[in-house]
Amino acid sequence: MLNTLPSAPATRLHRNPAPAPDTRATVHHEAAALPPAPRHDPRCLHDHELHLIGAMPARLRIGSGADEEVLSLAPGTVVLLGPRLPHSLALEHRSPASGHPDGLVLRFGEEPLRRGRELFPELGDAQPLLARARQCVQFVGLGAGTLTRLRRIETLSGLARFSEFIALLNELAQWTDYRVLAGAALPDGGADEPGRAWRIHKALDYIRDNYAEELSLAKVGAIVGMRANAFARSFRRAVGQTFTDFVIGLRVAKACRLLASTRQHVSSICYEVGFNNISNFNRHFRRIQGMTPGEFRARQ
């Protein structure tokens, strides 16, 4: 049976009978397989979710209709999903026939970490990781020690669990081999009035549909009825990235999919996803992925 996590009921289920989870805790764990829920429930994730895929592969669905993409995640894969991801992005775990899934999900909110940074600036080292999580991050080649630490958190409680979680967060924040799976993030919108949040949603839809065209702050701002400076500030506050970084990241993500699924020449992919010269494409690709397009294709 396939179960969709983002639209699952709020009740937390544990692998073995246990007392109700402490709602004051910073990080919670649960079994990866949850009761079935409607695929297109309009709710979004409100927490970060760190998934360890169990003995059976999982599927990540991105988009809907003709634009839907389905990615297969192998057993042992670790994926981090950020809050406010769109409901069209769903991670589905498949339960073993035994009915005892060995997958694991850790849930943690962003607010406790934000407040913690005010007292412990070192927590700011995790901010780039949490920003990438808005586009769903798959960690590649994590060592056995990191996976053991992830599972150990399930057995701990209180300060011991929090301490182990911070150590895990540090390891993931320093891990440089990762893939961004979703081509676009959804704005947080928590601090914006509804009208402004709606404009950012509309802008993101336009960017996703036209990422290969020439895009500018002024052009997209005008489409959603905002001046360039105001649009730039609202976009960065909502999405966690500048307009330019977001567009470049989306184009690189699209290029990664083409590199992995087609035999197109790198220069052809460069222009297809919206870059205007190959050197610019290679520079941004290497900055984001940590390798050249050719090296990325070879790893696939």
N, C-alpha and C positions, 0 to 999 in steps of 0.2 A: 504494500500500500504506500502511496506517495502522499506526503504531508507537507503543506506549505507553511513555512515558519512565520513570515512577516504578518500574516493575517490570523495567526493562531490565538486562541483565547488567552487571557492574561494569567490564568492560573498556572503556577509553576509545578511541573511534575518531576519527581526524582526517581532514580533507578530503584531504590529500595524505600520501603515505608520510612518516613522521617517526619519530624515536627515541621510545622509551617516555617518557611524561610524567614529570616530576620529582615524585615523591610528596611531597616536602618543600615543594612550592610552595603558596602560599596560595590561588591561583585557577587553575583549569584550564579549558580550552575544549575543545569537541567539536562535531562536526556535529550538526545537529538531528535527523536521521533515524537511528534506531538499528535493529538487527535486531529482528524481531517477538519478543514475549514474552507470556506469559499475562496477560490483562486483570486477573485478580483475585489475582495473587501477593500474599500477605499482608504483604510487606515495605513499609516506608515509606521516604521520602527521608531520608537522613542528612545531606545538605548543603543549602545554599541553591542554587536553580537560577534563573538569570536567562536567560530565553528571548527571543530575537529571532525572530519568525515570518518564514519565508522567502517565496519567491515564490508559494507556494500557501497557502490558508487552513489554519489548525489548528483542532482542536476540543478543548474542555475539558469533560470529563465529571465531574460532581459527583453523588455518591450512587449508588444502585443500584436495580434493579427499578423499581417504579412511581414511586419518588421521584427517579429519575435526571433530572438536567438536563444538557443539552448546549448549550454556548455556543460560538459561532463566533468565531474570532479572525482578523482580517484580516491580510494581508501587511504586514509592517513593525511589527506590534504588539509591544510589550515587556511581558513578564509576569515577576514575581518570585514564586517559590514557596519557602516556608520549609521547614525540616526537620520531620520527624515528621508530615507531612500524611498523612491516611488513604489507604489503597490504593484507596479508592473515588473518589479525586480523581486523574484521569489526564489528562495533556496529550498529545495525539496530533498529530504533524506529518504532512502529506501530501507525499510526495516528487514533484517534477516528473518528467515523462516522461523527461527527459534523464538522470535518475539522479544529478544533481549538485545537491543541495539547497543553497540559500544561506542557510538558517537557521543560527542559532548558539546554543549553550548555554554559559554560564559557570557553573561549579560552585565554590562556596567554602564552607568550614566555618565554624561559629560560634565554635569554640574558639580559633583563632588571633586572631580579632578581640577576643574576650573578654580574652585575655591581653594583647593590644596595648593595650587600654584602660587597663590598669594602668600602662603606661609613657607612653602618649599619650592623655590624657583626651579630646582632641578627637575620637577615634573614637567616643566616646559619642554624638555628634551623629547617628550612623546608627542608634542603638538603636530609636527609634520606627519607622523604616522596617522594620527587621528584625522587630519585633513584629507589624507589619501583614502581613508576608509569611507569617505563620502562617495567614492566611486568603486568601492568593493575591491579589496586587495587580497590576492592569493600569494602566500609565502612559498617560495620554491626552495626545496632542499634543506628544510629545517633539521637540525641535528636531533639525535635521540635524547640528549639532555634536555632540550627545550620542550620536546613532546612529553617527556616524563614530568617536567615541571608543570605543564598544562594539566595533566591528569592528576597530579598531586594536589592541585588546588581543590579538586572535588572532595578530597578526603579531609580537608582542613576546615577550620572555622575561626572566627574572630580575628585577632591580630595576626595569627600565623597565616591565615588565608590571605589577608591583605598584603602582608610582607612578601609572600610568594607571588602574588599577582603583580606587585610592583616590579619584582625581579623579572618576571615574564615580560611585562610591558617594556622594560629596558632592553631585553634581548630582541624583541620584535622591532623596536624603534631603531636599533642599530643594524638590523638585517637588511642588506642591500639587494638581495636577489628576490624580486617580487614582480607580480604582474597586476596591472590595473584592469579589472574585468569589465566594468561598466563604463560606457563612453561618456556619461554625463551624471552629474550629481543634482540633487534637488535642493532648493534653498531651504534654510532652516525656518525662516519666516517668523521665529518666535518673537523678535523685537520689532518687526515691521507691522505697520497697519495693513489690513487685508488688501486694500487697493494696491499698495506698493508690492506686497508679496505676489499678488496676481500678476503684476507687470513682469516681475522676475521670472515667474513660471512661464509666461508667454515668451519672454526673451530666450529662455532655455529651449523651449520647443522650437523656436525659429532657428537657433544656432544648431540644434541637432539635425534639423531638416536641411540646413544650408551650409554646413560646416566647410564644404569644399569651395564655396564661393568667397569672394573678397568680403571680409567682415570688418567693421570698425565700430568703436563705441558710439560715434555720432549716428551711424546708420541704424544700428540695432536699437539705440536709445530712442530715435525718432519713431521707429516702428511701434514701440510700446508707450510712446507719449511722454518721454522723459528727456531732459537735457543731458548732454554727455557727462558733465561733471557729477550731477546727481545720480545718474544711472551707474557710473563707475563706483561711487561710494556704496550705493545700495547693493550692487552686484557683489562686491567684495565682502560686505558684511553678511549677506545671505548665503553665498556659496563658499566662502572661505578662501577664494582665489581671486586674483585680478581677472578682468575680462580677457586680456591677452593670454595669460597662463592657462585659463580654462579652454580657450579655443585651441591653443597649441596642444594641450593635453588630450583633447578630444580627437584631434587629427592624428596624433601619434597612436592613440588607442585604436583608431580605425585602421591605421597602417599595420599595426601588429596583427590584426585579424586577417588582413589581406596577405601578409607575409606568411602566416601560418597555414592559410587555407587555399592559397593559389600559387601559381608558378610565374606570376607577373614579375617583370623586371623591376628592380628597386626604383629606378628613375620613373617608371610608369606609375608606380604606387605613389611616389612623391607628389606628382601633379594631380593624381586622382583624388587625394585627400585634402588638397588645398594649399600645399606649399608651392612657392613660385620658383624655387631653384633647389638643386640637389644638395648643395653645400649647407644651406639653411636647414633643410630637412635632416641631414645627417647630424648636424650640430645639436638640434633640439632632441632628436631621437636618442642620441648618446647621453645627453644630459638627463633625460627622464628614465630611460631604460638601463643606463649603465653599460651599453654595448652598441655596436653599429647595427644597422638593419640586417646586414649579411650575417653577423654573428647571431642575432636573434633568430633568423630563419634556420640557421644550422642547428640551434638548440631544439627547435620544434621537431 
